[in-house]
Amino acid sequence: MLKNSSVITFSANDLAAYIGVDRQTIYRMRASGRLPTGFLIGKRIRRWSLPELINHSDELKTAFMLLAQLDIQAANDNDPG
């Protein structure tokens, strides 16, 4: 998982570990529409943002909402204002 300028992104390996499936399953889920397309950061390096995952489906919203809430809490804890 990579946090860059306040947006958490996931690699296929990150998603596989978080969801508890094989990395190939992540690509099959993307191909079948169960995961969003994501975005490429190189010729073959794909990432998914946390907001993109949450907004894609109710299934993913449920799976990633706790992580999003923890991220919001961490951001609030670091806010000096």
Helices and strands as residue ranges (DSSP letters): E 2-4, E 7-10, H 12-19, H 23-32, E 39-40, E 46-49, H 50-56, H 58-77
